[in-house]
Amino acid sequence: MEVPTRNGDCRIHSFKAADLVIKLPTAPVTQPDVCTFGTVFTNHMLTIEWDASEGWQAPLIRPFKNLSLHPACSSLHYGIQLFEGLKAYRGDDNRVRLFRPMLNMERMVISARRACLPIFDPSELLECIRKLVEVDQNWIPSSNTTSLYIRPTLISTEPSLAVEKPGRALLFVIMSPVGSYFTASKEISLWADPKYTRAWEGGTGDCKMGGNYGGTLLAQYEAKDCGCQQVLWLYGKDHQITEVGTMNIFIHWINDNGEEELATPPLNGLILPGITRRSILELTRKWGEFKVSERDLNMAELCGALKQGRVKQVFGSGTACMICPVGEIVYLGERLHIPCQDMSSQLSARICKELTDIQCGRTPSDWTTLV
């Protein structure tokens, strides 16, 4: 991957996995049981420092510990930061696999460019992460419902209150054994109210930045007050459907033309180009059993299809949850009930099984990378 610099040089002055230094703790940390999502972390972390004058420093795998940041650090004041999320899975053969990790690395570079943070070679970061997972692989649960969540993060460490491109940065990776993201029920309910907007044209909705998530908290808690678990984010006067909480959304229905269709919003800059989203599209298009579309969707279209009984299923997709069926949408005070078939016969169940079989090595695929 080549990124032009100011002087036209297209070479990436990246860190190298070959320079990786590993420092192990003197005493291993006891591994607790998997608990609340993202609250327990493995023994080690990866850190890579960057300075505008010296470039990237050597990658370091070291014992997990708190970071030390200057109080004027611009990531704290102006949100100059980004992150990624991927998982490592222990297969039935006891081998550890990463699911399409290069897509995460490439997306992280795109987010870094948008945030004016330093660019790196995605293949070098992937190799460093692979080494980190190898060091802490005993933390990876042996279960189809659990995995090791990996959180690469890039933040500005510029000690200045000036709103400007950072001259210092830190890339770090932490890992957490996790179970299912949603535990309350098999189907979730959504709150759709156009008074809040997650992203807008020309914004950063298609990048994985913390501000995209921190700014959604108030709406999330209003959704809970209405008895819903997540927010269905709408955009524009026609109430375009964009995302579900932290997930992409899919609608399986009979469309206005009488065709069976699996539809999801397009990558128009408003939504995150999810890895699971892309995998679902590629998988179902390969089946060739129904129309698979990336197109604009709005609430009027969904409400009309529900009234006419044309909706088969609505579900969200993402790294944390994989596939999450939707049972109800509260829209402008009206409760819209999504048809509930037998869970085992729903399209989402079939997709989930095929993806899980790939992630756990039961189905051979070039979508996985062995650790």
C-alpha positions as CSV (number, residue, x, y, z in Angstrom):
1,M,0.0,0.0,0.0
2,E,1.5,3.3,-1.0
3,V,0.5,6.7,0.4
4,P,1.9,9.9,-1.2
5,T,3.8,12.2,1.1
6,R,4.0,16.0,0.8
7,N,7.1,15.8,-1.4
8,G,5.6,13.2,-3.7
9,D,7.5,10.2,-2.2
10,C,5.1,7.2,-2.2
11,R,7.1,5.0,0.2
12,I,5.6,4.3,3.6
13,H,8.1,4.9,6.4
14,S,6.5,2.3,8.5
15,F,7.6,0.3,11.5
16,K,8.7,-3.3,10.8
17,A,7.5,-6.5,12.5
18,A,11.0,-7.8,12.1
19,D,12.1,-5.2,14.7
20,L,9.5,-6.4,17.2
21,V,10.8,-6.6,20.8
22,I,9.0,-8.9,23.3
23,K,9.2,-8.3,27.0
24,L,7.4,-11.0,29.1
25,P,6.2,-10.5,32.7
26,T,8.1,-12.2,35.5
27,A,4.9,-13.8,36.8
28,P,1.9,-14.8,34.6
29,V,-1.5,-13.3,35.4
30,T,-4.3,-15.6,36.4
31,Q,-6.9,-15.9,33.6
32,P,-10.4,-15.0,34.9
33,D,-13.6,-16.3,33.4
34,V,-15.1,-14.4,30.5
35,C,-17.3,-11.7,31.9
36,T,-18.8,-8.4,30.7
37,F,-17.7,-7.5,27.2
38,G,-14.3,-5.7,27.1
39,T,-13.6,-5.6,30.9
40,V,-10.9,-8.2,31.3
41,F,-7.6,-8.0,29.3
42,T,-4.8,-10.3,28.5
43,N,-1.3,-10.2,30.0
44,H,0.3,-8.3,27.2
45,M,-0.2,-5.3,24.9
46,L,1.5,-4.0,21.7
47,T,2.8,-0.4,21.7
48,I,4.4,1.5,18.8
49,E,5.4,5.1,19.2
50,W,5.7,7.7,16.4
51,D,7.3,11.1,16.2
52,A,7.2,13.4,13.2
53,S,11.0,14.0,13.3
54,E,12.1,10.4,14.0
55,G,9.2,8.4,12.5
56,W,8.0,5.1,13.8
57,Q,9.9,3.4,16.7
58,A,10.4,-0.4,17.0
59,P,7.2,-2.3,18.0
60,L,7.1,-3.5,21.6
61,I,5.1,-6.4,23.1
62,R,5.1,-5.7,26.9
63,P,3.1,-6.4,30.0
64,F,-0.3,-4.8,30.0
65,K,-0.3,-1.6,32.0
66,N,-1.8,1.9,32.1
67,L,-0.7,4.6,29.6
68,S,0.9,7.8,30.7
69,L,-0.4,10.8,28.8
70,H,0.3,14.6,29.0
71,P,-2.8,16.5,30.3
72,A,-2.8,18.6,27.1
73,C,-2.7,15.5,24.8
74,S,-4.8,16.5,21.8
75,S,-6.5,13.1,21.6
76,L,-8.1,13.9,25.0
77,H,-9.2,17.4,23.9
78,Y,-10.1,17.0,20.3
79,G,-10.7,13.4,19.8
80,I,-7.8,12.8,17.4
81,Q,-7.9,9.0,17.6
82,L,-9.3,5.9,16.0
83,F,-9.5,2.2,16.6
84,E,-10.3,-1.1,15.0
85,G,-12.0,-4.3,16.3
86,L,-11.3,-7.9,15.2
87,K,-11.3,-11.3,16.7
88,A,-9.2,-14.4,17.1
89,Y,-11.0,-17.8,17.2
90,R,-9.9,-21.1,18.6
91,G,-11.1,-23.8,16.2
92,D,-12.2,-27.3,16.8
93,D,-8.7,-28.4,15.8
94,N,-7.3,-26.1,18.6
95,R,-5.7,-23.9,16.0
96,V,-6.1,-20.1,16.3
97,R,-7.4,-18.1,13.4
98,L,-8.0,-14.4,12.6
99,F,-11.0,-13.5,10.4
100,R,-10.1,-11.3,7.4
101,P,-7.7,-9.3,9.5
102,M,-6.1,-7.4,6.5
103,L,-9.4,-5.7,5.9
104,N,-9.3,-4.3,9.4
105,M,-5.7,-3.1,8.9
106,E,-6.5,-1.4,5.6
107,R,-9.6,0.3,7.1
108,M,-7.4,1.5,10.0
109,V,-5.1,3.2,7.5
110,I,-8.0,4.9,5.9
111,S,-9.2,6.2,9.2
112,A,-5.7,7.4,10.1
113,R,-5.5,9.4,6.9
114,R,-8.8,11.0,7.7
115,A,-7.7,11.9,11.3
116,C,-4.3,13.3,10.1
117,L,-2.5,10.6,12.1
118,P,0.6,8.7,10.8
119,I,0.2,6.1,8.1
120,F,1.8,2.6,8.4
121,D,2.1,-0.6,6.4
122,P,-1.0,-2.6,7.2
123,S,0.8,-5.9,6.6
124,E,3.5,-5.0,9.2
125,L,0.8,-4.2,11.9
126,L,-1.0,-7.5,11.1
127,E,2.2,-9.4,11.7
128,C,2.8,-7.6,15.0
129,I,-0.8,-8.5,16.1
130,R,-0.3,-12.1,15.0
131,K,2.8,-12.2,17.3
132,L,0.8,-10.6,20.2
133,V,-2.0,-13.2,19.8
134,E,0.6,-16.0,19.7
135,V,2.1,-14.7,23.0
136,D,-1.3,-14.6,24.7
137,Q,-3.0,-17.5,22.9
138,N,-3.8,-19.3,26.1
139,W,-6.4,-16.6,26.8
140,I,-8.5,-17.6,23.8
141,P,-11.5,-19.6,25.0
142,S,-12.4,-23.0,23.5
143,S,-16.0,-22.4,22.7
144,N,-18.2,-21.5,19.7
145,T,-19.7,-18.6,21.7
146,T,-16.5,-17.0,22.9
147,S,-13.4,-15.5,21.3
148,L,-10.5,-13.1,21.8
149,Y,-11.4,-9.5,20.9
150,I,-8.5,-7.5,19.6
151,R,-8.6,-3.7,19.8
152,P,-5.9,-1.8,17.8
153,T,-5.9,1.9,18.6
154,L,-4.1,5.0,17.3
155,I,-4.1,8.2,19.3
156,S,-2.4,11.6,19.1
157,T,0.0,12.1,22.0
158,E,0.8,15.7,20.9
159,P,1.1,17.7,24.2
160,S,-0.5,20.9,22.9
161,L,-3.9,22.6,23.0
162,A,-3.4,23.9,19.4
163,V,-5.9,22.4,16.9
164,E,-3.4,21.1,14.4
165,K,-1.9,17.9,12.8
166,P,-0.2,15.9,15.6
167,G,3.6,15.5,15.7
168,R,3.4,12.6,18.1
169,A,1.3,9.5,18.2
170,L,0.9,6.1,19.8
171,L,-0.4,2.9,18.2
172,F,-1.3,0.3,20.8
173,V,-3.2,-3.0,20.7
174,I,-5.0,-4.6,23.7
175,M,-7.0,-7.9,23.8
176,S,-9.9,-9.1,25.8
177,P,-11.6,-12.6,26.0
178,V,-15.3,-12.1,25.2
179,G,-18.6,-13.9,25.0
180,S,-21.8,-12.7,23.3
181,Y,-22.2,-8.9,23.0
182,F,-26.0,-9.1,23.6
183,T,-27.2,-11.4,26.5
184,A,-30.7,-10.2,27.2
185,S,-32.5,-11.9,24.4
186,K,-32.1,-13.6,21.0
187,E,-33.8,-10.7,19.2
188,I,-33.2,-7.0,20.0
189,S,-35.6,-4.0,19.8
190,L,-34.7,-0.7,18.1
191,W,-35.6,2.9,18.7
192,A,-35.8,5.0,15.6
193,D,-36.2,8.7,16.1
194,P,-34.9,11.2,13.5
195,K,-34.1,13.9,16.1
196,Y,-30.6,12.4,16.5
197,T,-28.1,11.9,13.7
198,R,-25.1,9.5,13.9
199,A,-23.3,10.8,10.8
200,W,-23.7,13.2,7.9
201,E,-22.5,13.7,4.4
202,G,-18.8,14.7,4.3
203,G,-18.3,13.6,7.9
204,T,-16.4,10.7,9.4
205,G,-19.3,8.1,9.6
206,D,-17.3,5.8,7.4
207,C,-14.2,5.8,9.7
208,K,-13.8,4.0,12.9
209,M,-13.3,6.9,15.3
210,G,-14.3,7.2,18.9
211,G,-16.4,10.3,18.4
212,N,-18.8,8.3,16.2
213,Y,-19.6,6.2,19.3
214,G,-19.3,8.6,22.2
215,G,-21.7,11.0,20.5
216,T,-24.4,8.2,20.4
217,L,-24.7,7.6,24.2
218,L,-27.5,10.0,24.9
219,A,-29.7,8.5,22.2
220,Q,-28.7,5.0,23.4
221,Y,-30.0,5.8,26.9
222,E,-33.2,7.3,25.5
223,A,-33.7,4.1,23.6
224,K,-33.4,2.2,26.8
225,D,-36.0,4.4,28.5
226,C,-38.3,3.4,25.7
227,G,-37.7,-0.3,26.3
228,C,-35.3,-0.7,23.4
229,Q,-31.8,-2.1,23.3
230,Q,-30.3,-0.2,20.4
231,V,-30.8,2.9,18.2
232,L,-31.8,2.6,14.5
233,W,-30.0,5.6,13.1
234,L,-31.9,7.6,10.5
235,Y,-30.7,10.4,8.2
236,G,-32.3,13.1,6.2
237,K,-35.9,14.3,5.7
238,D,-36.9,10.9,4.1
239,H,-35.6,9.1,7.2
240,Q,-33.0,7.0,5.4
241,I,-32.0,3.8,7.3
242,T,-28.2,3.8,8.0
243,E,-26.9,1.8,11.0
244,V,-28.2,-0.2,14.0
245,G,-26.3,0.9,17.2
246,T,-22.8,-0.2,16.4
247,M,-23.9,-2.5,13.6
248,N,-24.7,-2.5,9.9
249,I,-28.3,-3.4,9.1
250,F,-29.8,-5.9,6.6
251,I,-33.4,-6.4,5.5
252,H,-34.5,-9.7,4.0
253,W,-37.9,-9.2,2.2
254,I,-39.9,-9.3,-0.9
255,N,-39.2,-5.9,-2.5
256,D,-41.6,-3.6,-4.4
257,N,-40.9,-5.5,-7.6
258,G,-41.9,-8.8,-6.1
259,E,-38.3,-10.1,-5.8
260,E,-36.8,-11.8,-2.8
261,E,-34.0,-9.5,-1.8
262,L,-31.4,-9.0,0.9
263,A,-30.8,-5.3,1.1
264,T,-28.4,-3.1,3.1
265,P,-27.6,0.6,2.9
266,P,-24.8,1.6,0.4
267,L,-21.3,2.8,1.4
268,N,-22.1,6.5,0.8
269,G,-19.9,7.9,3.6
270,L,-22.6,7.7,6.3
271,I,-22.0,4.2,7.5
272,L,-19.0,2.1,8.5
273,P,-17.8,-0.4,5.8
274,G,-18.1,-3.4,8.2
275,I,-16.0,-6.5,7.7
276,T,-19.0,-8.7,8.6
277,R,-21.2,-6.7,6.3
278,R,-18.8,-7.3,3.4
279,S,-18.6,-11.0,4.2
280,I,-22.4,-11.4,4.3
281,L,-22.7,-9.6,0.9
282,E,-20.0,-11.8,-0.7
283,L,-21.3,-15.0,0.8
284,T,-25.0,-14.5,-0.2
285,R,-24.0,-13.3,-3.7
286,K,-22.1,-16.5,-4.1
287,W,-25.2,-18.5,-3.3
288,G,-27.1,-16.8,-6.1
289,E,-30.4,-17.7,-4.5
290,F,-32.0,-14.2,-4.3
291,K,-31.2,-10.6,-5.1
292,V,-28.5,-9.0,-2.9
293,S,-28.5,-5.2,-3.0
294,E,-26.6,-2.2,-1.6
295,R,-29.1,0.7,-2.0
296,D,-30.8,3.5,-0.2
297,L,-33.5,2.3,2.2
298,N,-35.9,4.5,4.2
299,M,-38.5,4.0,6.9
300,A,-41.5,4.6,4.6
301,E,-40.4,1.7,2.5
302,L,-39.9,-0.6,5.5
303,C,-43.2,0.4,7.1
304,G,-45.0,-0.3,3.8
305,A,-43.4,-3.7,3.5
306,L,-44.3,-4.6,7.1
307,K,-47.9,-3.6,6.6
308,Q,-48.0,-5.7,3.4
309,G,-46.4,-8.7,5.1
310,R,-43.4,-8.7,2.8
311,V,-40.6,-8.5,5.4
312,K,-39.0,-11.8,6.3
313,Q,-36.3,-10.6,8.7
314,V,-34.3,-7.6,9.8
315,F,-30.9,-8.1,11.4
316,G,-27.7,-6.3,12.3
317,S,-24.1,-7.4,11.7
318,G,-20.8,-6.6,13.3
319,T,-17.6,-8.0,14.7
320,A,-18.8,-7.8,18.4
321,C,-22.2,-9.4,17.8
322,M,-21.7,-11.2,14.4
323,I,-25.4,-11.5,13.5
324,C,-28.2,-10.0,15.7
325,P,-31.9,-10.4,14.7
326,V,-34.3,-7.5,15.2
327,G,-37.7,-8.3,16.7
328,E,-39.2,-4.8,17.1
329,I,-38.7,-1.2,16.0
330,V,-40.2,1.8,17.8
331,Y,-40.6,4.5,15.2
332,L,-42.2,7.8,15.9
333,G,-44.1,6.3,18.9
334,E,-45.4,3.3,16.9
335,R,-44.2,-0.2,17.7
336,L,-43.4,-2.1,14.5
337,H,-43.2,-5.9,15.0
338,I,-40.8,-7.7,12.8
339,P,-41.9,-11.2,11.7
340,C,-40.4,-13.9,13.9
341,Q,-39.9,-17.2,12.2
342,D,-38.3,-20.2,13.8
343,M,-34.8,-19.0,14.6
344,S,-33.2,-22.0,12.9
345,S,-35.0,-21.3,9.6
346,Q,-34.1,-17.6,9.4
347,L,-31.6,-16.4,6.9
348,S,-29.5,-14.9,9.7
349,A,-29.0,-18.3,11.3
350,R,-27.7,-19.8,8.0
351,I,-25.3,-16.9,7.5
352,C,-24.1,-17.1,11.1
353,K,-23.4,-20.8,10.8
354,E,-21.5,-20.4,7.6
355,L,-19.4,-17.6,9.0
356,T,-18.8,-19.4,12.3
357,D,-17.7,-22.5,10.4
358,I,-15.1,-20.5,8.5
359,Q,-13.9,-18.7,11.6
360,C,-13.5,-21.9,13.6
361,G,-11.8,-23.8,10.7
362,R,-14.6,-26.2,10.0
363,T,-14.9,-24.8,6.5
364,P,-11.5,-24.1,4.8
365,S,-11.3,-20.5,3.6
366,D,-8.8,-17.9,2.5
367,W,-10.8,-15.5,4.8
368,T,-8.9,-16.8,7.8
369,T,-5.2,-16.3,8.8
370,L,-3.6,-18.8,11.1
371,V,-1.7,-17.5,14.1
